[in-house]
Every structure is written in C-alpha cells, then in structure tokens.
C-alpha cells in the first residue's frame, strides 16, 4: 500500500509522545491514526484499483 509510510510516521510520533510524557499528544496521534486508516480505506474502496489520483502514480509524476 502506498500510504504505509504515514502510519509509520504517526506510530513513531506516538511512541515519542509516550516516551516523553506527552499523553495528550499521544491521544491526538491515536485519533490521527484512526482518521488516516479510515480515509485510506475509503480511498482504496473508491479507486477500484487505480491510483486514486487521476492515473498519476504514487510518485506524483505522470508516466
């Protein structure tokens, strides 16, 4: 999946927040993770296997 990197970034941010005693930030990152998952899933369902960006590949550059 081309969006996996965002989940890695958010997970790292959550780990940082927990380690550094930022519980409110950790909670907001949890919300962001849930929202990101919902939006990615919705986009994947709506794209029917296409890139979801008018035929532009994940690199952002057309062929």
C-alpha positions in Angstrom: 0.0 0.0 0.0 1.4 3.4 -1.0 0.3 5.1 2.2 2.0 2.8 4.7 4.7 5.5 5.4 2.1 7.7 7.1 1.2 5.0 9.6 4.9 4.5 10.4 5.4 8.3 11.0 2.3 8.5 13.2 3.3 5.4 15.1 6.8 6.9 15.7 5.3 10.2 16.9 3.0 8.3 19.3 6.0 6.4 20.7 7.9 9.7 21.1 4.9 11.3 22.9 4.6 8.3 25.3 8.3 8.1 26.0 8.4 11.9 26.7 5.3 12.0 28.8 3.0 13.8 26.4 -0.2 11.9 27.0 -2.4 14.5 25.3 -0.3 14.3 22.1 -0.3 10.5 22.2 -4.1 10.6 22.4 -4.3 13.0 19.4 -2.0 10.8 17.4 -4.2 7.9 18.2 -7.1 9.9 16.7 -4.9 10.8 13.7 -4.1 7.1 13.1 -7.8 6.2 13.2 -8.7 9.0 10.8 -5.8 8.1 8.5 -6.9 4.5 8.4 -10.5 5.4 7.6 -9.5 7.8 4.8 -7.0 5.4 3.2 -9.6 2.6 3.4 -12.3 4.9 1.8 -9.9 6.0 -0.9 -8.9 2.4 -1.6 -12.6 1.4 -1.9 -13.4 4.3 -4.2 -10.4 3.8 -6.5 -11.2 0.3 -7.7 -7.6 -0.5 -8.1 -6.5 2.8 -9.7 -4.1 5.2 -8.1 -7.0 7.4 -6.9 -5.3 10.4 -8.4 -6.5 10.5 -12.0 -3.9 8.0 -13.2 -0.9 9.7 -11.6 1.3 7.1 -9.9 2.3 7.4 -6.2 5.5 9.2 -7.1 3.3 12.1 -8.2 4.9 12.2 -11.6 2.9 11.0 -14.6 4.5 8.4 -16.8 
